[in-house]
Amino acid sequence: MKLRNDIRNVAIIAHVDHGKTTLVDEMLKQSETLDARTELSERAMDSNDIERERGITILAKNTAVSYKGTRINIMDTPGHADFGGEVERIMKMVDGVVLVVDAYEGTMPQTRFVLKKALDQKLTPIVVVNKIDRDAARPEEVVDEVLELFIELGADDDQLEFPVVYASALNGTTSLSDNAADQEKTMDHLFDTIIEHIPCPIDNSDEPLQFQVSLLDYNDYVGRIGIGRVFRGTIKVGDQVSLIKLDGSKKNFRVTKLFGFFGLNRVEIDEARAGDLIAISGMEDIFVGETVTPVEFQESLPILHIDEPTLQMTFLTNNSPFAGKEGKFITSRKIEERLLRELHTDVSLKVEPTSSPDAWVVSGRGELHLSILIENMRREGYELQVSRPEVILKDIDGVRCEPFERVQIDTPEEYMGSIIESLSNRKGEMQDMQHTGNGQVRIIFLAPARGLIGYTTEFLSMTRGYGIMNHTFDQYLPYVHANIGGRRNGALVSTDTGKATTYGIMGVEDRGTIFIEPGTDIYEGMVVGENSRDNDIAVNITKAKQQTNIRSANKDQTNVIKTPKKLSLEESLEFLAEDEYCEITPVSIRLRKQILNKGEREKAAKRKKQAETE
């Protein structure tokens, strides 16, 4: 069996914020790849604005570095389970993985998630214990934790013999010793370990072509671009090839362009062979999982498994009193075009029409997945409304099932009791609890996903911001018949249209938490705050103070209101109740009742109550 010794294909996997992207930056800097004049920005692989702002990777990226005559193709993958669809498909493209683990935090929920995907594909692992220079680093214990996780996930004997490299990606240092003092200003230890341990691709270039699409990109000039691996054979620009679709049908097309990856660039190439990771254009409706073969020898590869969405929301055109004032794209046609365009590159997303031409059901892998789409749309000038997120229920063997999440919480011990109580109320079951030292405790729960919608805010106030919560989809289990999830408190709802006044806000701020500042334009039916109790209250915060002709020089200067609570997009989506919408424009995020008029709202609530009792 011939092997390609000049190439290695490897994916970098980790829990979010354990330093994958920073590590890839250092590998780029310290290999023989970039021109000396190339200025590398921090987290160069995170090219999207939202990725840079939030410090997370959303889309998988590929690059390649050159080291001692060997080309190392590197896939930088997302750490969030919401983008797990990307991680799964990348596992098919590579022969090994570099698992990055924080030297203090150790294994986390997404570490388990990404490692399980790698072990299922029988990939060869290398472990990098990153942030070795942290004050509270505990590398020995972390390596033990990783080993336990490998055993728990059913790793085979070869996979359990993983090599360990200790690193500080931020400082660009590595070593094979767990002593931080032994760190050297070089990435060579990691490169050498990759070349020594990651298997070379098989060189079967003389056999008929098989290329499978694992990721999609889109470009206005060449249309859809399929990114994937050449599993067998050779492909050249100008070749007539056959595309075997997911339904088994076949389409012939001519390869118009081939791209390879090197450093930060996508480079045009004329030819690629078995083991290469490339991008291909020329076919408009190419899709993930499809196989490109020669016209005369059509043999498809197994279809890639893509996890189903677990959460859905209704996207609607904006019909609030302020509709069309702040956005550029506001019509149903524009919104539908944009949602369908997202399907070009995001295969974990589903968009379904409804009985209304102005509404679509959009399903994704989690709240973050959908909120990133909404954030991208508002930045592009779209105006829309969305409903409260809901979990997707499934029938499995005749049993109604719902998604459950594995929840890992790290918190000071003093908040442990209230966390356990609050998650038990949301039908979570405690799986494990460990005291991690320094008065900290780690608790692991299995909880219904709908019980976690709206929980983050409650959790942060319960732990005074000291708690850290991570959760990731675990499995579908039988439906829990209980009213769980959602927010506990009612809303403060405006009865009038106009501008909010300091006087108006002062009159109602003892009722709960206010979300808006004086001078904000509001309309009837808009949610302006959260009630401290569980019912909605209609309030008028546009009230102006009655003027009298007796004035005091200093009386009004003492009117000071509390700082309003500004909700982010994610917090707004979490806050939503069943009868509310979130109105999103490039300028504002507003919460509103679906029925704006107070009288009509009360009538609808009565009708609903009657229907439930009948």
KOLFIGU-85450 format. One record per residue (C-alpha): x, y, z; residue number from 0; residue in one letter. Coordinates in steps of 0.001 Angstrom, whole numbers, plus 500000, padded with zeros to 6 digits. Each point is the difference from the previous one (the first is absolute). Example, Ala and Ser with C-alpha at 12.3 -4.5 7.8 and 13.67 -1.06 7.14 Angstrom:
2
      xx      yy      zz  num  residu
  512300  495500  507800    0       A
  501370  503440  499340    1       S
END
This chain:
614
      xx      yy      zz  num  residu
  500000  500000  500000    0       M
  501492  503311  498895    1       K
  499859  502961  502404    2       L
  500402  503728  499472    3       R
  502762  500884  502449    4       N
  500005  503650  498887    5       D
  496603  500800  501541    6       I
  498040  499796  503280    7       R
  496327  500864  500491    8       N
  499060  501038  503519    9       V
  497091  501763  501771   10       A
  500398  502192  503077   11       I
  497135  499274  502414   12       I
  499168  501376  503455   13       A
  497419  501478  502322   14       H
  499234  503635  499262   15       V
  502703  502439  501213   16       D
  502698  497402  500664   17       H
  502266  501644  497423   18       G
  499591  498125  496684   19       K
  500066  503029  497736   20       T
  502910  501634  501850   21       T
  501927  496724  499659   22       L
  499377  499928  496235   23       V
  501245  503616  499774   24       D
  503300  498975  501632   25       E
  500317  496966  497718   26       M
  499627  502343  497030   27       L
  502540  502468  501377   28       K
  502634  497441  500951   29       Q
  499878  497776  496910   30       S
  501603  500670  496605   31       E
  496698  501284  498647   32       T
  499499  503734  500245   33       L
  502074  502532  498178   34       D
  502145  502008  502433   35       A
  498015  503107  498996   36       R
  496623  498454  500911   37       T
  498467  501665  503015   38       E
  497929  497423  501885   39       L
  497172  501502  502031   40       S
  498919  498370  503235   41       E
  497716  496980  499382   42       R
  500569  500392  496268   43       A
  497893  496921  499256   44       M
  496847  501616  501476   45       D
  499171  502132  497000   46       S
  496355  500802  500697   47       N
  499238  503198  502038   48       D
  497860  498172  502558   49       I
  502725  497373  500463   50       E
  502508  502745  500767   51       R
  497702  501874  502405   52       E
  498935  496953  501977   53       R
  503298  498161  499777   54       G
  498326  496823  498720   55       I
  500352  497967  496823   56       T
  496689  499531  498172   57       I
  501096  498591  496647   58       L
  502665  497384  499513   59       A
  503054  501397  498190   60       K
  502803  498229  498245   61       N
  503597  500988  499512   62       T
  503246  498209  499255   63       A
  503524  500490  501299   64       V
  503313  498729  498754   65       S
  502436  498412  502467   66       Y
  503237  498188  499105   67       K
  498703  499222  496509   68       G
  496651  498631  501252   69       T
  496714  501759  499345   70       R
  497695  499955  503026   71       I
  496357  500727  499113   72       N
  498298  501438  503086   73       I
  496251  500285  500578   74       M
  499060  502496  502748   75       D
  496589  498903  501318   76       T
  497300  501685  502107   77       P
  499835  499087  503705   78       G
  496291  500746  500499   79       H
  497636  497030  499684   80       A
  497620  502326  498105   81       D
  502475  499808  497113   82       F
  500635  496283  500493   83       G
  498771  499305  496473   84       G
  503277  501512  498797   85       E
  502119  497871  502365   86       V
  498463  496691  498931   87       E
  500665  500470  496325   88       R
  503581  501124  500521   89       I
  500752  496731  501771   90       M
  499479  498272  496645   91       K
  502647  502193  498342   92       M
  502906  499348  502380   93       V
  502125  497098  501266   94       D
  500623  501331  503512   95       G
  498986  502643  502535   96       V
  501806  502367  502350   97       V
  497840  500224  503137   98       L
  500695  503283  501816   99       V
  499149  500041  503727  100       V
  500364  502919  502422  101       D
  502626  499217  502691  102       A
  497682  501417  502681  103       Y
  496441  499255  498835  104       E
  500719  496472  498791  105       G
  497383  498040  498061  106       T
  496731  501859  499368  107       M
  496656  499057  498349  108       P
  501133  500915  496484  109       Q
  503330  498190  500533  110       T
  497903  496856  500451  111       R
  497823  500863  496984  112       F
  502853  500634  497529  113       V
  502139  497114  501286  114       L
  497107  497557  499645  115       K
  499630  501017  496343  116       K
  503745  499413  499443  117       A
  500090  496614  501754  118       L
  496906  498831  498067  119       D
  501989  500582  496782  120       Q
  502973  498005  501406  121       K
  502309  503017  499657  122       L
  503460  500148  501593  123       T
  500079  502543  502867  124       P
  502715  502326  501322  125       I
  499248  501935  503217  126       V
  501230  503580  500496  127       V
  499737  501290  503568  128       V
  499783  503737  499312  129       N
  500358  503048  502317  130       K
  502700  498138  501986  131       I
  501210  503407  501255  132       D
  496739  500723  501866  133       R
  500419  500531  503749  134       D
  497581  497236  500942  135       A
  501105  497573  497241  136       A
  499730  496325  501020  137       R
  501412  498128  496989  138       P
  500432  496577  501629  139       E
  496376  499858  501200  140       E
  498756  501275  496631  141       V
  501835  497217  498123  142       V
  498372  497480  502415  143       D
  496586  501593  499315  144       E
  500616  499710  496239  145       V
  500997  496341  500366  146       L
  496835  499294  502025  147       E
  497922  501690  497298  148       L
  501677  497883  497277  149       F
  499194  496822  501971  150       I
  496420  501129  500676  151       E
  499448  500707  496284  152       L
  501253  496521  499021  153       G
  503389  500882  498458  154       A
  501967  496992  498714  155       D
  503474  499041  501295  156       D
  501832  501917  497263  157       D
  497997  503165  500668  158       Q
  500720  499746  503749  159       L
  503741  500213  499267  160       E
  499659  503671  499036  161       F
  503106  502234  500130  162       P
  499736  503224  502063  163       V
  501501  503380  499101  164       V
  499914  502845  502552  165       Y
  499560  503491  498578  166       A
  499244  503644  500549  167       S
  498499  501000  496648  168       A
  499842  503643  501068  169       L
  503782  500082  500597  170       N
  500759  497720  497022  171       G
  501782  497414  502179  172       T
  499894  496187  500270  173       T
  501802  497160  501776  174       S
  499616  496292  500720  175       L
  500307  500639  503751  176       S
  497123  501022  502270  177       D
  502247  502476  501812  178       N
  499189  503551  498848  179       A
  503680  500961  500468  180       A
  500993  497576  497183  181       D
  497943  501814  497336  182       Q
  501981  500940  496867  183       E
  499196  502767  497523  184       K
  499197  497594  497167  185       T
  497130  497961  498555  186       M
  502423  497286  498807  187       D
  498981  497571  502761  188       H
  496428  500094  498708  189       L
  501000  499807  496315  190       F
  502327  497047  500656  191       D
  497293  498191  501981  192       T
  497494  500506  497152  193       I
  502441  498674  497378  194       I
  500987  497048  502168  195       E
  496541  498911  501226  196       H
  497348  501096  497471  197       I
  499671  497385  497229  198       P
  500895  500974  496410  199       C
  497174  499866  497450  200       P
  499938  496921  497721  201       I
  501274  500825  496516  202       D
  497495  498426  497620  203       N
  500267  502752  497379  204       S
  500064  497453  497163  205       D
  496466  498766  500825  206       E
  496713  501651  498842  207       P
  499200  503346  501633  208       L
  497919  500351  503187  209       Q
  499634  503497  501495  210       F
  497437  500696  502735  211       Q
  498614  503411  500952  212       V
  500172  500608  503780  213       S
  499551  503796  500207  214       L
  498450  502645  497784  215       L
  501075  503512  499170  216       D
  498298  502535  497765  217       Y
  501507  502621  497775  218       N
  498117  502506  497823  219       D
  502387  499400  497082  220       Y
  500220  496207  499837  221       V
  496871  499080  501999  222       G
  500085  497015  502299  223       R
  503368  498573  500984  224       I
  500287  496461  501362  225       G
  502834  499433  502487  226       I
  501088  496450  500725  227       G
  502577  497275  499651  228       R
  501190  498013  497013  229       V
  499617  496465  501364  230       F
  501188  498262  496837  231       R
  501387  500830  496577  232       G
  500957  503326  498417  233       T
  497957  503049  498952  234       I
  501033  502709  497512  235       K
  498540  503322  498840  236       V
  497989  499386  496829  237       G
  499074  496395  500906  238       D
  496490  498799  499110  239       Q
  498754  498409  503221  240       V
  496784  498606  501422  241       S
  498375  501215  503225  242       L
  498062  497291  501862  243       I
  497220  501818  501859  244       K
  498632  499017  503420  245       L
  496882  498464  498397  246       D
  502159  497824  497714  247       G
  499425  502099  496849  248       S
  503064  501032  497974  249       K
  501005  503240  498291  250       K
  502998  500571  497762  251       N
  502021  503208  500125  252       F
  503388  501413  499079  253       R
  502430  500994  502757  254       V
  500510  503739  499395  255       T
  502301  500757  502943  256       K
  501913  498119  502672  257       L
  501370  501646  503146  258       F
  502553  498795  502514  259       G
  500601  501567  503402  260       F
  503314  501427  501098  261       F
  500569  502386  502884  262       G
  497108  502447  500085  263       L
  499316  499745  496274  264       N
  497875  497900  497745  265       R
  502311  499341  497057  266       V
  498904  498966  496499  267       E
  501492  496634  499002  268       I
  499852  497903  496823  269       D
  499935  496542  501512  270       E
  499417  498165  503304  271       A
  500422  496375  500994  272       R
  499053  497535  502740  273       A
  500490  501464  503481  274       G
  499731  503670  498954  275       D
  497450  502346  501576  276       L
  498655  502278  497274  277       I
  497100  502210  498899  278       A
  498218  499454  496685  279       I
  497684  502252  497982  280       S
  497957  499619  496843  281       G
  496866  498317  501342  282       M
  497239  502337  501176  283       E
  497996  497597  502186  284       D
  502809  497971  501568  285       I
  499113  498933  503559  286       F
  501678  498555  503113  287       V
  500523  496239  499876  288       G
  499884  499713  496189  289       E
  502754  498169  498113  290       T
  501866  501126  496874  291       V
  501149  497074  497811  292       T
  501109  499405  496391  293       P
  497084  499820  497549  294       V
  500944  496434  499017  295       E
  500505  498664  503577  296       F
  497258  501227  502337  297       Q
  500452  498701  503538  298       E
  498758  502149  502878  299       S
  501408  500242  503515  300       L
  497708  499441  503040  301       P
  497780  503035  500631  302       I
  501169  502219  502882  303       L
  497805  499997  503100  304       H
  498822  503459  501041  305       I
  498376  500440  503420  306       D
  496382  501111  499880  307       E
  498969  503446  501336  308       P
  498670  500013  503585  309       T
  498574  503546  500282  310       L
  497673  502070  497831  311       Q
  498695  503545  499796  312       M
  497537  501789  497770  313       T
  501513  502840  497964  314       F
  497459  502620  498858  315       L
  500005  503244  498084  316       T
  499857  502987  502337  317       N
  496449  501342  500467  318       N
  500535  502188  503060  319       S
  499013  503705  499978  320       P
  503683  500817  499346  321       F
  500363  497569  497066  322       A
  502155  501188  497114  323       G
  501540  502957  501863  324       K
  503457  498552  500642  325       E
  500609  497110  497599  326       G
  500970  499791  496347  327       K
  498481  496572  499233  328       F
  496525  499647  501471  329       I
  497818  498086  497503  330       T
  499156  496300  500298  331       S
  501687  499359  496628  332       R
  503308  501462  501201  333       K
  499903  498104  503309  334       I
  499166  496708  498282  335       E
  502824  500484  497460  336       E
  502450  500625  502838  337       R
  498893  496921  501983  338       L
  500263  497788  496921  339       L
  503442  501431  499254  340       R
  501136  498925  503489  341       E
  499142  496421  499024  342       L
  502752  500203  497325  343       H
  502656  499684  502678  344       T
  498270  498873  503227  345       D
  498789  496420  499708  346       V
  498911  499775  503669  347       S
  497299  502625  499362  348       L
  496452  499360  498741  349       K
  497594  502600  498616  350       V
  496355  498994  499520  351       E
  497128  502140  498707  352       P
  496809  500407  502073  353       T
  496376  500644  499046  354       S
  500843  503730  500110  355       S
  502141  501490  497181  356       P
  501636  502272  502620  357       D
  501266  497289  502385  358       A
  502509  497121  499882  359       W
  500965  497336  502521  360       V
  503807  500014  500347  361       V
  501599  497035  501801  362       S
  503581  499802  501273  363       G
  502310  498251  502430  364       R
  499465  502401  502925  365       G
  499363  503567  501121  366       E
  503508  501152  499060  367       L
  499702  498525  496488  368       H
  496769  501935  499328  369       L
  501067  503207  501756  370       S
  503176  500193  497863  371       I
  497815  499785  496866  372       L
  497718  502773  501348  373       I
  503017  502162  500950  374       E
  501485  499574  496507  375       N
  496667  500963  498416  376       M
  499580  503170  502084  377       R
  503566  501081  499180  378       R
  499203  499568  496310  379       E
  497023  502387  500307  380       G
  497090  497578  500492  381       Y
  497001  500744  502182  382       E
  497955  497093  501373  383       L
  498200  498513  502995  384       Q
  500567  496644  501660  385       V
  497974  497900  502421  386       S
  501165  498256  503159  387       R
  502358  497046  499343  388       P
  498347  496581  500379  389       E
  501508  496525  500126  390       V
  499240  497541  497199  391       I
  498181  496892  501208  392       L
  500423  496631  498284  393       K
  498160  496694  499911  394       D
  502511  497197  500632  395       I
  498500  496465  499855  396       D
  496570  501430  500740  397       G
  501224  501939  503075  398       V
  499860  503803  500078  399       R
  503550  501200  500728  400       C
  501714  503338  500637  401       E
  503675  501071  499881  402       P
  501983  499783  503244  403       F
  503206  501920  500671  404       E
  503035  499138  502069  405       R
  500579  502998  502292  406       V
  503324  500622  501731  407       Q
  500113  502674  502676  408       I
  503081  501346  501790  409       D
  499047  502142  502965  410       T
  501090  501091  503490  411       P
  498621  497494  502549  412       E
  497721  502562  501672  413       E
  497691  500109  496939  414       Y
  499863  496208  499579  415       M
  496699  499467  501848  416       G
  498001  502583  498076  417       S
  501384  498744  496638  418       I
  499073  496394  500777  419       I
  496524  501098  501091  420       E
  499412  502214  496939  421       S
  501111  497304  497524  422       L
  497965  497330  501799  423       S
  496954  502286  499607  424       N
  500772  500005  496287  425       R
  500039  496153  500080  426       K
  503806  499715  499799  427       G
  501615  496897  501509  428       E
  503371  500272  501727  429       M
  502538  497567  498492  430       Q
  503180  500912  501848  431       D
  501482  502456  502502  432       M
  503668  500656  500773  433       Q
  501734  502453  502313  434       H
  502784  501485  497859  435       T
  501805  501839  502819  436       G
  500164  503717  500946  437       N
  496361  499856  501123  438       G
  498844  499132  496466  439       Q
  497670  497186  498996  440       V
  499209  498444  496579  441       R
  496475  498623  499543  442       I
  498805  498046  496959  443       I
  496289  499772  499145  444       F
  497915  498410  497259  445       L
  497125  502410  499377  446       A
  497247  500472  497384  447       P
  501102  502665  497483  448       A
  496731  501917  500446  449       R
  500777  500303  503721  450       G
  503172  501901  499091  451       L
  498316  502579  497770  452       I
  500100  503211  502015  453       G
  502090  498411  502778  454       Y
  503304  501846  499397  455       T
  498791  503318  501457  456       T
  498567  498294  503102  457       E
  503245  498018  500384  458       F
  502241  503085  499763  459       L
  497991  501945  502587  460       S
  499880  496924  502284  461       M
  503812  499645  499929  462       T
  500628  503806  499942  463       R
  501886  499481  496721  464       G
  502537  497591  501548  465       Y
  498460  496847  498506  466       G
  501007  498591  496613  467       I
  497489  497875  498112  468       M
  500621  497939  496853  469       N
  497419  497772  498396  470       H
  499980  497810  496926  471       T
  497385  497785  498319  472       F
  500176  496464  501383  473       D
  497109  497905  498663  474       Q
  496239  499775  499419  475       Y
  498150  498505  503008  476       L
  496271  499492  500792  477       P
  498091  503269  500424  478       Y
  499672  501278  503577  479       V
  496358  500925  500615  480       H
  500468  503174  501990  481       A
  499887  503710  499395  482       N
  503707  500838  500079  483       I
  502243  502668  498526  484       G
  499162  503515  498981  485       G
  500187  503002  502259  486       R
  498395  500217  503396  487       R
  499109  503709  500039  488       N
  497454  502045  498116  489       G
  500686  503012  497775  490       A
  499437  503740  500350  491       L
  498074  500890  496840  492       V
  499538  503536  498671  493       S
  496432  501247  499580  494       T
  500972  503083  497964  495       D
  502035  501056  496993  496       T
  502526  502801  500375  497       G
  503332  500722  501649  498       K
  500930  498516  503378  499       A
  500412  502676  502673  500       T
  502045  500030  503211  501       T
  496803  500808  501909  502       Y
  498125  497073  498385  503       G
  502829  497546  500724  504       I
  500262  501175  503634  505       M
  496339  499220  500474  506       G
  500411  496321  499117  507       V
  503605  499065  500775  508       E
  499080  498605  503433  509       D
  497820  497434  498167  510       R
  502990  498218  498457  511       G
  502986  500475  497683  512       T
  499816  502608  497210  513       I
  501615  499258  496611  514       F
  499910  503427  498349  515       I
  501444  503464  500510  516       E
  498102  503317  500100  517       P
  499556  501395  496494  518       G
  499568  496564  498380  519       T
  497159  499765  497454  520       D
  497457  497423  501146  521       I
  496628  498746  498777  522       Y
  496897  498421  501527  523       E
  500601  496317  500723  524       G
  503802  500342  500210  525       M
  501678  498212  502931  526       V
  501900  502667  501955  527       V
  501101  497953  503018  528       G
  499674  496884  502116  529       E
  497450  499838  502805  530       N
  501275  498813  503376  531       S
  496928  497698  500168  532       R
  498699  497351  497616  533       D
  497241  502039  498287  534       N
  500139  502632  497229  535       D
  499269  503620  500967  536       I
  498915  502741  497611  537       A
  501978  503185  500702  538       V
  500236  503490  498566  539       N
  503597  501219  499941  540       I
  499364  502824  497533  541       T
  498263  502007  502754  542       K
  501330  503544  500309  543       A
  499958  501863  503313  544       K
  497131  502456  500338  545       Q
  501381  503531  499841  546       Q
  498966  502406  502772  547       T
  500846  503676  500266  548       N
  501727  499453  503338  549       I
  503581  498924  499264  550       R
  502829  499101  502307  551       S
  503536  500650  498811  552       A
  501425  496645  501074  553       N
  497010  497652  500252  554       K
  500360  498175  496668  555       D
  503729  499552  500311  556       Q
  499516  497195  502563  557       T
  498112  497780  497536  558       N
  502453  497179  499357  559       V
  498856  496704  498470  560       I
  501741  496652  500208  561       K
  502166  499036  497026  562       T
  497791  497996  497623  563       P
  500936  496406  499210  564       K
  501086  499787  496345  565       K
  499187  496587  498532  566       L
  502307  498460  497394  567       S
  498513  498050  497088  568       L
  500459  496640  501803  569       E
  498512  501374  503231  570       E
  497026  501388  498063  571       S
  499358  496621  498342  572       L
  500270  498278  503398  573       E
  497606  502512  501573  574       F
  497203  499426  497447  575       L
  496715  498520  501198  576       A
  497618  497988  497837  577       E
  497866  503043  499087  578       D
  502939  502309  499131  579       E
  502250  500815  497041  580       Y
  503488  501428  499845  581       C
  500173  502791  497411  582       E
  503477  500230  498491  583       I
  501313  502838  497831  584       T
  503543  501187  499151  585       P
  499602  502680  502707  586       V
  497741  498543  502707  587       S
  498894  496837  501757  588       I
  496499  500383  501448  589       R
  497736  497589  501842  590       L
  496273  500187  499340  591       R
  496749  498170  500568  592       K
  498635  498156  496955  593       Q
  496655  501767  500606  594       I
  500833  503647  500662  595       L
  496642  501259  501285  596       N
  499396  499326  503713  597       K
  496250  499322  499630  598       G
  500486  497584  497094  599       E
  502809  498235  501908  600       R
  497729  499428  503002  601       E
  497195  498644  497778  602       K
  502432  497588  498270  603       A
  501318  498792  503401  604       A
  496397  499337  501175  605       K
  499207  498049  496817  606       R
  503158  497931  500455  607       K
  499136  499229  503629  608       K
  496472  498952  499001  609       Q
  501333  497704  497264  610       A
  502389  498359  502491  611       E
  497258  499299  502573  612       T
  497573  498529  497452  613       E
END
